[in-house]
Amino acid sequence: MTSAASPHLTGGLNTLVIRGRVDADRAELTPRGELVHGCGDVLARTLAELPAGVTRVDLDMADVHFMDTAGLQFLDVLGDFRRRRSLTVTVTNWNGQPRRILELAGLNTADPLTGPDPTEPAPAAPAASAVALERAERLHVLQEEVDQLRQAIASRPVIDQARGILMATHGCSSDQAWHILRETSQLSNTKLRDVAAAVTASAEADGPPPPAALRTALQTAVARRRRG
Protein backbone atom coordinates (compact mmCIF):
# COMPACT_ATOMS: atom_id res chain seq x y z
CA MET A 1 0.00 0.00 0.00
CA THR A 2 1.56 3.28 -1.13
CA SER A 3 0.26 6.84 -1.50
CA ALA A 4 2.19 9.76 -2.94
CA ALA A 5 1.69 13.48 -3.39
CA SER A 6 0.89 14.52 -6.92
CA PRO A 7 2.83 17.31 -8.67
CA HIS A 8 -0.08 19.75 -8.79
CA LEU A 9 -0.36 19.60 -5.01
CA THR A 10 3.27 19.91 -4.06
CA GLY A 11 5.08 21.45 -7.00
CA GLY A 12 7.25 18.34 -7.32
CA LEU A 13 6.78 14.62 -7.73
CA ASN A 14 6.51 12.44 -4.64
CA THR A 15 7.29 15.13 -2.07
CA LEU A 16 5.62 12.77 0.40
CA VAL A 17 5.23 9.02 0.01
CA ILE A 18 3.40 6.92 2.59
CA ARG A 19 4.07 3.21 2.59
CA GLY A 20 2.19 0.86 4.84
CA ARG A 21 1.30 -2.68 5.75
CA VAL A 22 -1.57 -4.22 7.65
CA ASP A 23 -1.05 -7.04 10.12
CA ALA A 24 -4.35 -8.40 11.47
CA ASP A 25 -6.12 -5.36 12.96
CA ARG A 26 -3.01 -3.11 13.06
CA ALA A 27 -1.76 -0.81 10.30
CA GLU A 28 1.84 0.42 10.20
CA LEU A 29 2.41 3.52 8.07
CA THR A 30 5.81 4.97 7.13
CA PRO A 31 5.71 8.47 5.62
CA ARG A 32 8.86 9.48 3.74
CA GLY A 33 9.80 12.95 2.51
CA GLU A 34 8.29 16.34 3.39
CA LEU A 35 5.16 17.49 5.17
CA VAL A 36 4.31 20.44 2.94
CA HIS A 37 1.26 21.62 0.97
CA GLY A 38 -0.79 18.60 -0.06
CA CYS A 39 0.48 16.25 2.64
CA GLY A 40 -2.94 16.13 4.30
CA ASP A 41 -4.51 14.91 1.07
CA VAL A 42 -1.89 12.15 0.73
CA LEU A 43 -2.60 11.03 4.28
CA ALA A 44 -6.37 11.15 3.77
CA ARG A 45 -6.09 8.88 0.70
CA THR A 46 -3.89 6.45 2.63
CA LEU A 47 -6.27 6.29 5.58
CA ALA A 48 -9.26 5.80 3.27
CA GLU A 49 -7.60 2.67 1.85
CA LEU A 50 -7.25 0.97 5.25
CA PRO A 51 -9.45 -2.09 5.81
CA ALA A 52 -12.55 -1.63 7.94
CA GLY A 53 -11.24 -4.12 10.52
CA VAL A 54 -8.23 -2.01 11.49
CA THR A 55 -8.39 -0.87 15.13
CA ARG A 56 -4.88 0.59 15.51
CA VAL A 57 -2.74 2.79 13.25
CA ASP A 58 0.93 3.51 14.02
CA LEU A 59 2.91 6.07 12.03
CA ASP A 60 6.72 6.04 12.10
CA MET A 61 7.91 9.57 11.17
CA ALA A 62 11.65 8.84 11.19
CA ASP A 63 11.94 9.30 7.40
CA VAL A 64 10.21 12.70 7.33
CA HIS A 65 13.05 15.22 7.05
CA PHE A 66 11.18 18.51 6.57
CA MET A 67 7.86 20.07 7.49
CA ASP A 68 6.27 23.50 7.45
CA THR A 69 2.95 24.65 8.89
CA ALA A 70 1.17 22.17 6.58
CA GLY A 71 2.48 19.50 8.92
CA LEU A 72 -0.04 20.69 11.47
CA GLN A 73 -2.79 20.02 8.92
CA PHE A 74 -1.35 16.52 8.54
CA LEU A 75 -1.84 16.02 12.28
CA ASP A 76 -5.36 17.47 12.11
CA VAL A 77 -6.32 14.93 9.41
CA LEU A 78 -4.92 12.14 11.55
CA GLY A 79 -6.72 13.37 14.66
CA ASP A 80 -10.04 13.62 12.81
CA PHE A 81 -9.62 10.08 11.50
CA ARG A 82 -8.95 8.80 15.01
CA ARG A 83 -12.08 10.45 16.36
CA ARG A 84 -14.33 9.31 13.49
CA ARG A 85 -13.18 5.71 13.63
CA SER A 86 -12.54 5.54 17.40
CA LEU A 87 -9.11 4.02 16.79
CA THR A 88 -5.84 3.99 18.64
CA VAL A 89 -3.44 6.15 16.63
CA THR A 90 0.22 6.94 17.36
CA VAL A 91 2.60 9.16 15.41
CA THR A 92 6.13 8.80 16.77
CA ASN A 93 9.88 8.95 16.00
CA TRP A 94 10.08 12.63 15.06
CA ASN A 95 13.61 13.83 14.35
CA GLY A 96 15.56 16.87 13.22
CA GLN A 97 13.73 19.89 11.80
CA PRO A 98 10.20 18.36 12.05
CA ARG A 99 10.78 17.74 15.75
CA ARG A 100 11.84 21.37 16.15
CA ILE A 101 8.60 22.49 14.48
CA LEU A 102 6.60 20.45 16.99
CA GLU A 103 8.52 22.10 19.82
CA LEU A 104 7.76 25.57 18.45
CA ALA A 105 4.10 24.64 18.14
CA GLY A 106 4.06 23.49 21.78
CA LEU A 107 3.20 19.90 20.86
CA ASN A 108 4.41 16.70 22.46
CA THR A 109 7.46 15.63 20.44
CA ALA A 110 7.06 12.02 21.57
CA ASP A 111 3.58 11.86 20.02
CA PRO A 112 1.82 15.14 19.15
CA LEU A 113 -1.61 13.45 19.16
CA THR A 114 -1.33 12.78 22.90
CA GLY A 115 -1.54 16.45 23.83
CA PRO A 116 0.79 19.39 24.55
CA ASP A 117 4.43 19.00 25.49
CA PRO A 118 4.43 17.74 29.11
CA THR A 119 7.64 19.68 29.83
CA GLU A 120 5.87 23.01 29.30
CA PRO A 121 4.02 24.49 32.27
CA ALA A 122 0.26 24.51 31.84
CA PRO A 123 -1.26 28.01 31.77
CA ALA A 124 -3.67 28.83 34.57
CA ALA A 125 -7.08 29.07 32.86
CA PRO A 126 -6.10 31.60 30.20
CA ALA A 127 -8.74 33.49 28.26
CA ALA A 128 -9.61 32.14 24.83
CA SER A 129 -8.16 35.24 23.18
CA ALA A 130 -4.83 34.76 24.99
CA VAL A 131 -4.66 31.17 23.80
CA ALA A 132 -5.34 32.28 20.22
CA LEU A 133 -2.65 34.97 20.45
CA GLU A 134 -0.11 32.52 21.82
CA ARG A 135 -0.85 30.02 19.08
CA ALA A 136 -0.58 32.74 16.42
CA GLU A 137 2.79 33.81 17.82
CA ARG A 138 4.05 30.23 17.86
CA LEU A 139 3.00 29.77 14.24
CA HIS A 140 4.69 33.03 13.28
CA VAL A 141 7.97 31.92 14.86
CA LEU A 142 7.55 28.49 13.28
CA GLN A 143 7.04 29.97 9.81
CA GLU A 144 10.05 32.26 10.18
CA GLU A 145 12.26 29.29 11.04
CA VAL A 146 10.90 27.32 8.09
CA ASP A 147 11.56 30.28 5.76
CA GLN A 148 15.13 30.57 7.02
CA LEU A 149 15.70 26.87 6.41
CA ARG A 150 14.29 27.12 2.88
CA GLN A 151 16.64 30.03 2.16
CA ALA A 152 19.59 28.02 3.44
CA ILE A 153 18.64 25.07 1.22
CA ALA A 154 18.26 27.35 -1.80
CA SER A 155 21.67 28.94 -1.13
CA ARG A 156 23.50 25.63 -0.85
CA PRO A 157 24.26 25.06 -4.58
CA VAL A 158 25.92 28.46 -5.15
CA ILE A 159 27.90 28.14 -1.92
CA ASP A 160 29.14 24.70 -2.96
CA GLN A 161 30.15 26.10 -6.35
CA ALA A 162 32.08 28.94 -4.72
CA ARG A 163 33.88 26.50 -2.44
CA GLY A 164 34.93 24.45 -5.44
CA ILE A 165 36.25 27.56 -7.20
CA LEU A 166 38.28 28.60 -4.14
CA MET A 167 39.66 25.07 -3.76
CA ALA A 168 40.81 25.06 -7.39
CA THR A 169 42.16 28.63 -7.30
CA HIS A 170 43.97 28.59 -3.97
CA GLY A 171 44.69 24.89 -3.50
CA CYS A 172 42.79 24.73 -0.23
CA SER A 173 40.57 22.07 1.30
CA SER A 174 36.77 22.15 1.33
CA ASP A 175 36.73 23.20 5.00
CA GLN A 176 39.29 25.95 4.34
CA ALA A 177 37.21 27.25 1.43
CA TRP A 178 34.17 27.36 3.69
CA HIS A 179 36.06 29.39 6.30
CA ILE A 180 37.30 31.78 3.61
CA LEU A 181 33.74 32.42 2.44
CA ARG A 182 32.46 32.90 5.95
CA GLU A 183 35.30 35.23 6.94
CA THR A 184 34.84 37.25 3.74
CA SER A 185 31.18 37.60 4.61
CA GLN A 186 32.03 38.89 8.08
CA LEU A 187 34.79 41.27 6.93
CA SER A 188 32.69 42.81 4.18
CA ASN A 189 29.38 42.72 6.07
CA THR A 190 27.87 40.85 3.13
CA LYS A 191 25.49 37.89 3.20
CA LEU A 192 27.27 34.58 2.69
CA ARG A 193 25.10 33.73 -0.32
CA ASP A 194 26.00 37.05 -1.97
CA VAL A 195 29.69 36.42 -1.38
CA ALA A 196 29.39 32.97 -2.96
CA ALA A 197 27.44 34.37 -5.91
CA ALA A 198 30.11 37.02 -6.54
CA VAL A 199 32.91 34.43 -6.43
CA THR A 200 31.01 32.14 -8.79
CA ALA A 201 30.17 34.93 -11.24
CA SER A 202 33.78 36.15 -11.34
CA ALA A 203 34.97 32.68 -12.37
CA GLU A 204 32.85 32.67 -15.51
CA ALA A 205 34.23 33.77 -18.88
CA ASP A 206 34.02 37.58 -18.98
CA GLY A 207 32.41 37.43 -15.54
CA PRO A 208 32.40 40.62 -13.47
CA PRO A 209 34.99 40.85 -10.68
CA PRO A 210 33.67 41.09 -7.12
CA PRO A 211 33.05 44.63 -5.82
CA ALA A 212 36.18 46.30 -4.44
CA ALA A 213 35.21 45.94 -0.76
CA LEU A 214 34.33 42.30 -1.26
CA ARG A 215 37.52 41.65 -3.22
CA THR A 216 39.63 43.17 -0.44
CA ALA A 217 37.85 41.10 2.21
CA LEU A 218 38.33 37.95 0.13
CA GLN A 219 42.05 38.62 -0.27
CA THR A 220 42.38 39.19 3.47
CA ALA A 221 40.50 35.98 4.28
CA VAL A 222 42.66 33.96 1.88
CA ALA A 223 45.87 35.45 3.32
CA ARG A 224 44.77 34.65 6.88
CA ARG A 225 43.91 31.09 5.93
CA ARG A 226 47.35 30.61 4.35
CA ARG A 227 49.07 31.90 7.48
CA GLY A 228 46.89 29.67 9.62
Disulfide bonds with the S-S distance in Angstrom:
none
